[in-house]
Amino acid sequence: MSAGRFIHPVDQGVSFSPALKLISVLAVAIVLQSGIGLVVAGVLVLWTLLTHRPRFLKLVRRVRLLILVLFAVTLFMTPGTALFPHWGLFPTEEGVQLAISQLLRLIGMLAAVSLLLDTTDDRSLAAGSLALLQPLAGNRQWPERAVARLLLVFHYLETSPKPRNLQDVMALAGADVSGMPEQGAPEVLELTATGLTSRDISLGLVMLGSAMVCLFLGNPL
């Protein structure tokens, strides 16, 4: 896959651009840490279960071990008032509250990511990432190389055999895809609507501004 040859077709009038979707996910991540974070997480989870259940459940299954580990660490490592004094110091009341709230926030974030992945294909995600990175790069070409690598990773994950055991998972996690054969990966990457429009910038600023207001108006629940 070549990182140096990109074709940028003219925007076809997308109502909600990939870049704006990525900004909205970032805004959700900020809001989830605010005082209304648990409410937002609950709404997101319910909406995703109703409209995008397969993708959401698949994503939760993939990270279930990480979720359990984070829940257990927060539950047993948070100091406070012992919930069962005859057991010792842990778990604590504060640990239970914090573990449950962080679990809900994490699942809410997974719901937001599920919505993004179910409504946006790999090429559109790459185009949105390129649109957000280009203003930071100036005249340098590293955003295109980064997006080319991102698409190569997507292609490799789609074509690689399914891991059969823990060793396969670790090998996949540490794989260097840059040195692997491309096996059907395209030579030219055609990305649509890579530029940020004034509408994207305006709506993005409104989303991020609103998220920051929610974050600073109150402490997390």
C-alpha positions in Angstrom: 0.0 0.0 0.0 1.4 3.3 -1.0 1.4 6.1 1.5 2.3 8.8 -1.1 -0.5 8.7 -3.6 -3.9 10.0 -2.5 -6.9 10.9 -4.5 -9.3 13.4 -2.9 -12.6 13.4 -4.7 -15.0 16.3 -4.4 -17.4 16.1 -1.4 -20.8 14.7 -2.4 -22.7 16.7 0.2 -22.4 14.4 3.2 -24.9 15.6 5.9 -22.7 14.5 8.8 -19.0 14.2 7.8 -16.7 11.5 9.2 -14.5 14.2 10.8 -17.6 15.6 12.6 -18.5 12.1 13.8 -15.0 11.7 15.3 -15.3 15.1 17.0 -18.7 14.0 18.4 -17.1 10.8 19.9 -14.5 13.0 21.5 -17.2 15.3 22.9 -19.0 12.3 24.3 -15.8 11.1 26.0 -15.6 14.5 27.7 -19.3 14.6 28.7 -19.0 11.1 30.2 -16.6 12.5 32.8 -19.0 15.2 33.8 -21.8 15.4 36.3 -24.3 14.1 33.7 -22.0 11.4 32.5 -23.9 8.5 34.0 -27.2 9.7 32.5 -25.5 10.1 29.1 -24.0 6.7 29.4 -27.3 5.1 30.2 -29.0 6.8 27.2 -26.2 5.8 24.9 -26.3 2.2 26.0 -30.1 1.9 25.7 -30.1 3.6 22.2 -27.3 1.4 21.0 -29.0 -1.8 22.2 -32.1 -0.8 20.3 -30.5 0.3 17.1 -27.0 -1.3 16.8 -27.1 -4.3 19.2 -24.9 -6.7 17.2 -21.9 -4.4 16.9 -22.2 -3.2 20.5 -22.4 -6.7 22.0 -19.5 -7.8 19.8 -17.4 -4.9 20.9 -18.2 -5.5 24.6 -17.3 -9.2 24.2 -13.9 -8.3 22.7 -13.0 -6.1 25.7 -14.8 -8.0 28.5 -11.6 -9.1 30.2 -10.3 -5.5 30.2 -13.6 -4.3 31.7 -13.5 -7.0 34.4 -9.9 -6.2 35.3 -10.6 -2.4 35.5 -13.7 -3.0 37.6 -11.9 -5.3 40.0 -8.9 -3.0 40.4 -11.1 0.0 41.1 -13.3 -2.0 43.5 -10.5 -3.4 45.6 -7.9 -0.7 45.4 -10.0 2.3 46.3 -9.5 3.4 50.0 -12.4 4.3 52.1 -15.0 2.8 54.5 -14.9 -1.0 54.5 -18.1 -2.5 53.1 -17.6 -5.7 55.1 -15.4 -4.9 58.1 -15.0 -8.5 59.1 -13.4 -9.2 55.7 -10.7 -6.6 56.2 -10.3 -3.2 54.5 -11.6 -4.0 51.0 -13.9 -3.6 49.2 -15.0 -0.2 50.3 -18.2 1.8 49.9 -16.2 4.3 47.9 -14.7 1.5 45.8 -18.1 0.1 44.9 -19.5 3.5 43.9 -16.4 4.4 41.9 -16.2 1.0 40.2 -19.8 1.0 39.1 -19.7 4.6 37.9 -16.5 4.0 35.9 -18.0 0.8 34.5 -21.0 2.6 33.2 -18.9 5.4 31.7 -16.7 2.8 29.9 -19.7 0.9 28.5 -21.2 4.3 27.5 -18.0 5.0 25.6 -18.2 1.6 23.9 -21.7 2.4 22.9 -20.5 5.7 21.2 -17.7 3.8 19.4 -20.2 1.2 18.3 -22.4 3.9 16.8 -19.4 5.4 15.0 -18.2 2.0 13.6 -21.7 0.9 12.5 -22.4 4.1 10.6 -18.9 4.8 9.1 -16.8 2.5 7.0 -13.0 2.2 7.2 -12.3 4.6 4.4 -14.6 7.3 5.8 -12.9 7.0 9.2 -9.5 7.4 7.5 -10.8 10.4 5.6 -12.1 12.0 8.8 -8.9 11.4 10.6 -6.9 12.9 7.7 -9.2 16.0 7.7 -8.6 16.5 11.5 -4.8 15.9 11.2 -4.0 18.0 8.2 -4.5 21.4 9.9 -2.0 20.3 12.6 0.6 19.3 10.0 0.9 22.3 7.8 2.7 21.4 4.6 4.1 18.2 6.1 3.0 14.8 4.8 2.9 12.7 8.0 -1.0 12.7 8.2 -1.2 10.9 4.9 1.4 8.4 6.0 -0.5 7.9 9.3 -3.8 7.3 7.5 -2.2 4.9 5.1 -0.9 2.9 8.0 -4.3 3.0 9.6 -5.9 1.6 6.5 -3.2 -1.0 6.2 -4.0 -2.1 9.8 -7.7 -2.3 8.9 -6.8 -4.4 5.9 -4.5 -6.7 7.9 -7.1 -7.3 10.6 -9.7 -8.2 8.0 -7.5 -10.7 6.1 -5.5 -12.2 9.0 -6.6 -15.5 10.4 -8.8 -15.5 13.6 -6.6 -15.9 16.7 -7.0 -19.4 18.2 -5.3 -18.9 21.6 -3.6 -16.4 23.8 -0.3 -16.7 21.9 -2.0 -15.8 18.7 -3.6 -12.8 20.3 -0.3 -11.6 21.7 1.4 -12.2 18.3 -1.3 -10.2 16.6 -1.1 -7.3 19.1 2.7 -7.1 18.6 2.7 -7.6 14.8 4.6 -5.2 12.6 2.2 -4.7 9.7 4.6 -2.4 7.8 6.8 -5.4 7.0 4.1 -7.8 5.9 3.0 -8.5 2.4 0.0 -6.4 1.4 -2.1 -9.3 -0.1 -4.6 -7.3 -2.1 -4.2 -3.9 -0.4 -4.8 -1.1 -3.0 -1.9 0.8 -4.4 -3.9 4.1 -4.5 -6.0 5.3 -1.5 -9.1 7.1 -2.6 -10.5 9.2 0.3 -13.7 11.3 0.1 -14.2 14.8 1.4 -10.9 15.1 3.4 -11.1 18.8 4.0 -12.8 20.4 7.0 -15.7 22.7 5.9 -16.8 25.8 7.8 -19.9 23.8 8.9 -17.7 21.1 10.3 -15.6 23.6 12.2 -18.6 25.4 13.6 -20.5 22.3 14.7 -17.3 20.8 16.0 -16.5 23.8 18.2 -20.1 23.9 19.4 -19.9 20.2 20.4 -16.5 20.5 22.1 -17.6 23.8 23.8 -20.8 22.2 25.1 -18.9 19.2 26.4 -16.4 21.4 28.2 -19.2 23.4 29.8 -20.8 20.1 31.0 -17.4 19.0 32.4 -16.7 22.2 34.3 -20.3 22.8 35.6 -20.1 20.0 38.2 -18.1 17.2 39.5 -18.5 13.7 38.1 -21.3 11.6 39.8 
